[in-house]
Amino acid sequence: MTRPGQGLAFTKASAAGVYNFLLGGKNWTAIDREAALAVIGTSPQAPEVAKENFRFAGRVAAWAVAEYGIRQVFDIGVGLVVGIGIDGVVGSVPLDSVETCVRNVDPGAVVIAYDNDEVVLAHARALRENYGHVLRGDVTDLDSIFDHPDLHSHPKLAGRIDLSKPAVVVLAAVLHFVDDPAAVMAGLRDRLAPGSVVVVSHATKSRTSQERVSGMTRAYDRASRPIIFRDEEEIAALADGWDLAPPGLVDVQLWSPDGSYEGEVHETVRVVGMAAVLPDHQPERDHTAGGC
């Protein structure tokens, strides 16, 4: 398979391309496929868990919009998923995107997609008339996201974004590519309005064999970004300063506020997820304190 972006040299797999392959999409290169098959070779259920993670992101974002009446959603690290952006176009991944799920519950809500992967951005530029609009943004540089000039100048966004009001931020399978996810969550606490909701999913090494974790880590060494598997306790700690919504941190196959969604859980590869709400009164934090 090929994709737009002739100026790019595909010498390493794109993490977005690997994910697209696992999701059953069509926007990947031979190098992406090779890395994805290495992941599957270690953990055969990886495609199924990737799809459940994708469903989780849309399901929880839609729940947050419906539950709290939030009308602005930031989908950060969106990847190669045709059918996202502010034009609401359906595309190649055979699953409902965050945007589709959100608009199913509130057609007037705005969903803004971001990525820092040059492959994703080239793909979006090449298909812009049909594809929507993916903004360049890096989760480790929140200024690039919340101060992006298009939030106020793009004709489909101008006047629709108000950061003094709650927002939903989706970080689906993003923070396990970040060295310091706690800093990202602290930055969101400082920037977002009370009542905002962050949706997080993260690969975990808890209750998974070290052999499989090591194998998947080696497979992602072939990609543009290494993956970092963390303990469930480390992932849960990312919600410090937030109020965890029921059912808390669980496998993405099991997340639903009423327990009605029950997918099959696999021990060979696990991705856990949570939704956390920013309270009206946040605890005092020592911004000078260091950490390990």
Disulfide bonds with the S-S distance in Angstrom:
none
